[in-house]
Structures are given as C-alpha cells and as structure tokens.
Amino acid sequence: MQASNFKTIFFSGARSGAPFVLVVIPFALLFGVVAAEAGLNVFETLSFSLAVVAGAAQFTALQLMQEQAPTIIVLISALAVNLRMAMYSAALTPHLGELSTGKRVLAAYLTIDQSFACSIAAWEQHPEWKTAEKFAFFIGVCAPLMPFWVAASAAGGLIGQAIPQEFALDFAVPITFLALATPMLRTPAHVTAAFVAIALALAFAWLPYNLGLLVAGTCGMMAGAYVELHVERQVLAGSGS
C-alpha cells in the first residue's frame, strides 16, 4: 500500500473516531475520580487505564473492590463485562488475520468499542480495501481517542473529588454504549440478544456483586445465537425448496 493511501485512510479513521472524544473525556475523568475514591494513586490509575483500556470492565472492577468482593468475583466480573472483546476479535479476524504478529498484537490492544464499530461499518462500505488498508483505518480510529483516554484518566485521579457532582460526568457511560450499540442492532439476532440481556439485567439487579450482569450477558448471547441459527435454517430450507 502506498504511503499516501495509508495516510488518507488513516486520517479517514481518525475523523470517524474523533466525535467520540466528547464522551471519552468525561468517561475517563469519571474513572479517574472513582479510582481516587477507591484509594488508587495517580500512577495506579494511569497504569490501570493503560493496561486494561476497557472502561466498563475498569468501573466494574473498582466497584467490586470497594465492596470488598472476593478477588475471584472481581476477576470473573471484569472478564465477563469484557467478554464482548472475544466476539469482536472473532469478527475482526477475517479482516486483520493476515497481519504480522506485531500488528495483530497492536490491533488486539486497540480493540475497543469505538475502533470495532467504526471499522466494521467502514469495511462494509469499502470491500475493495486490502488488509493493510483496513488496518490503517482501524488504528486511525484510535489515534484521537487513546491520548485523551489516558490523559483524562490521570487528570481525574489528580482532581479526585474536586469535580462537582452537578457536572454529572457519569452521563458519558450510557451515552457511549448507546451511540455504539444502537446502529449495530441490524438483525433479529442482535435485537433479541440486546432485549434479553437488558430484561434479565433488570430482573437480576438484586444479585450481589453485579452477578446479574453475568447472567444477563450469558443468556443474551445464547438467545442471539439461537435466533441466528433459526434464521440460517429457514434460509437453507427456503433455498432447498
């Protein structure tokens, strides 16, 4: 791939990711504040954000740590919240699987909700792109997001409780996931998985240590997989007749 084409596609990805800066900053600031309240210092907060790069899992782990939950529950819950990354990885493999080991490691590190959602949408619009071009767009999406995620996490850790509650930084969490998930509910399987997960998350909200999320997420994926298999069987039956 020519350098000029790489730059063009890279900056196209950066433009796609840039609007999410508006929610990444308050999201990361809020994490820094919560981390400070949980007793983490700025270095620990910064290291947490750099190593994990998964806000929902980080919030889950911190909340459970504050509730003195057993370590195994903290780990299982954080992994369960991040289980979607395994599904993202499976969906990304046909597009990025031919990259070198180093680039695949980098892609794995940069696999976040925004990079996945924006890239999948762009790749569908540009089926002619080769693997290198797809990778250029993928890392481009993260280019404007990662610096703000890290910097705002550190700033939140430094500021701590100095941010007034009236600022309501926690609005960024649901808005981010709504903005990413809603456009991707394009098949009956997606809609079923989302509906079942939401319904069960509310129904089992009483379970301790947020275990209701584990139940809801697992059942949502099972329901979505069942609907997808049912639709595929109908398609095959129709084509066979």
C-alpha positions in Angstrom: 0.0 0.0 0.0 1.3 3.4 -0.9 2.2 5.8 1.9 -0.2 8.4 0.6 -3.1 6.0 0.5 -2.2 4.8 4.0 -2.3 8.4 5.3 -5.6 9.1 3.6 -7.3 6.0 5.1 -5.6 6.6 8.5 -7.0 10.1 8.7 -10.4 8.9 7.5 -10.4 6.6 10.5 -9.3 9.4 12.8 -12.2 11.5 11.6 -14.6 8.7 12.4 -13.2 8.3 15.9 -12.9 12.0 16.7 -16.5 12.6 17.7 -16.2 10.0 20.5 -13.6 12.3 22.2 -16.6 14.2 23.5 -17.6 11.2 25.6 -14.2 9.6 26.1 -13.0 12.6 28.1 -15.8 12.7 30.7 -15.8 8.8 30.8 -12.1 8.8 31.6 -12.4 11.7 34.0 -15.1 9.8 35.9 -12.9 6.7 36.0 -10.0 8.7 37.5 -12.3 10.2 40.1 -13.8 6.8 41.1 -10.3 5.3 41.2 -9.1 8.1 43.5 -12.2 7.5 45.8 -11.3 3.8 45.8 -7.8 4.6 47.1 -5.7 4.3 43.9 -3.0 6.9 43.4 -2.4 8.7 40.1 0.2 6.2 38.9 -2.0 3.2 39.7 -5.0 4.9 37.9 -2.9 5.7 34.9 -1.4 2.2 34.8 -4.9 0.7 35.1 -6.1 2.7 32.1 -3.0 1.9 30.0 -3.1 -1.8 30.8 -6.8 -2.6 30.5 -8.1 0.1 28.1 -11.7 -1.0 28.8 -13.8 1.5 30.8 -16.7 -0.7 31.6 -14.5 -3.5 33.0 -12.5 -1.0 34.9 -15.6 0.5 36.6 -16.9 -2.9 37.4 -13.6 -4.0 39.0 -13.3 -0.8 41.0 -16.9 -1.0 42.3 -16.5 -4.6 43.4 -13.1 -3.8 45.0 -14.8 -1.0 47.0 -17.5 -3.5 48.1 -14.7 -5.9 49.3 -15.8 -8.5 46.9 -13.6 -11.7 46.7 -10.8 -11.3 44.2 -12.2 -14.2 42.1 -15.5 -12.4 41.8 -13.7 -9.2 40.7 -11.8 -11.0 38.0 -14.7 -13.0 36.7 -17.0 -10.0 36.6 -14.4 -7.8 34.8 -13.8 -10.6 32.3 -17.5 -11.1 31.8 -18.0 -7.5 31.0 -15.1 -7.7 28.6 -16.4 -10.9 27.0 -17.6 -8.8 24.1 -14.0 -8.3 23.1 -13.7 -12.0 22.3 -16.7 -11.6 20.0 -15.1 -8.5 18.5 -11.9 -10.5 17.9 -13.7 -13.2 16.1 -15.4 -10.7 13.8 -12.1 -8.9 13.2 -10.0 -12.0 12.3 -11.3 -12.3 8.7 -10.2 -8.7 8.1 -7.0 -8.4 10.1 -5.9 -12.0 10.5 -3.2 -11.8 7.7 -1.3 -9.1 9.5 2.1 -9.7 11.0 2.3 -10.9 14.7 3.3 -7.4 15.9 0.5 -5.7 14.1 -2.0 -8.2 15.3 -0.8 -7.6 18.9 -1.3 -3.9 18.4 -4.7 -4.5 16.9 -5.7 -6.6 19.9 -4.6 -3.9 22.3 -6.5 -1.2 20.4 -9.7 -3.3 20.1 -12.2 -1.1 21.8 -15.9 -0.5 21.2 -15.2 2.6 19.0 -12.5 1.0 16.8 -14.6 -2.1 16.3 -17.9 -0.4 15.5 -16.4 2.3 13.2 -14.1 -0.1 11.4 -16.7 -2.8 10.7 -19.0 -0.1 9.2 -16.2 1.4 7.1 -15.0 -2.0 5.8 -18.6 -2.9 4.7 -18.6 0.3 2.7 -15.2 -0.4 1.2 -15.0 -4.1 0.4 -12.1 -3.4 -2.0 -9.8 -2.5 0.8 -6.9 -4.9 1.4 -5.7 -5.9 4.9 -3.2 -3.1 5.2 -5.8 -0.5 4.3 -8.3 -1.9 6.8 -5.5 -1.8 9.5 -4.8 1.8 8.6 -8.4 2.8 9.2 -8.6 0.7 12.4 -5.6 2.3 14.1 -6.7 5.7 12.8 -10.0 5.4 14.8 -7.9 5.1 18.0 -5.5 7.9 17.2 -7.6 10.7 18.6 -9.1 8.6 21.4 -6.2 7.0 23.2 -4.3 10.2 24.3 -7.5 11.7 25.7 -8.4 8.4 27.5 -5.0 8.2 29.2 -4.7 12.0 29.9 -8.2 12.4 31.2 -7.9 9.3 33.5 -4.8 10.8 35.0 -6.5 14.2 35.4 -9.5 12.6 37.1 -7.1 10.8 39.5 -5.4 14.1 40.3 -8.6 16.1 40.7 -10.3 13.4 42.7 -13.5 14.7 44.3 -12.9 18.3 43.3 -15.2 17.8 40.3 -18.7 18.9 41.4 -21.4 16.2 41.3 -23.5 18.7 39.3 -21.3 18.1 36.3 -22.8 14.5 36.1 -19.8 13.0 34.3 -21.4 9.6 34.5 -23.7 10.6 31.6 -20.9 9.6 29.3 -21.1 5.9 30.2 -24.6 5.1 28.9 -24.4 7.6 26.0 -21.2 6.0 24.7 -22.7 2.5 24.6 -26.0 3.7 23.2 -24.2 5.5 20.4 -22.1 2.4 19.6 -24.6 -0.3 20.1 -27.8 1.1 18.6 -26.6 1.3 14.9 -25.3 -2.3 15.2 -28.7 -3.8 16.0 -29.4 -4.7 12.4 -30.5 -8.3 12.6 -33.2 -10.2 14.6 -30.3 -12.0 16.4 -28.8 -8.7 17.5 -32.1 -7.3 18.7 -33.0 -10.5 20.5 -29.7 -10.6 22.3 -29.9 -7.0 23.4 -33.6 -7.3 24.6 -32.9 -10.5 26.6 -29.7 -9.1 28.1 -31.5 -5.8 29.2 -34.5 -7.6 30.5 -32.5 -10.0 32.6 -30.1 -7.4 33.8 -33.0 -5.5 35.3 -34.6 -8.7 36.6 -31.5 -9.9 38.4 -30.2 -6.5 39.5 -30.7 -7.7 43.1 -27.9 -10.2 42.9 -24.8 -9.3 44.8 -21.5 -8.2 43.2 -23.3 -7.4 39.9 -23.6 -11.1 39.2 -26.9 -10.2 37.4 -24.8 -8.9 34.6 -23.1 -12.2 34.1 -26.5 -14.0 33.9 -27.9 -11.3 31.6 -24.9 -11.3 29.3 -24.7 -15.1 29.0 -28.4 -15.5 28.4 -28.4 -12.6 25.9 -25.6 -14.3 23.8 -27.4 -17.6 23.9 -30.7 -16.1 22.8 -29.0 -14.2 20.0 -27.1 -17.4 18.8 -30.3 -19.4 18.9 -32.2 -16.8 16.7 -29.2 -16.6 14.3 -29.2 -20.4 13.9 -33.0 -20.4 13.4 -32.8 -17.8 10.7 -30.0 -19.7 8.9 -32.0 -22.9 9.0 -35.0 -21.0 7.5 -32.8 -19.6 4.7 -31.3 -23.1 4.0 -34.8 -24.6 4.0 -36.1 -21.9 1.6 -33.1 -22.3 -0.8 -33.5 -26.1 -0.7 -37.2 -25.9 -1.8 
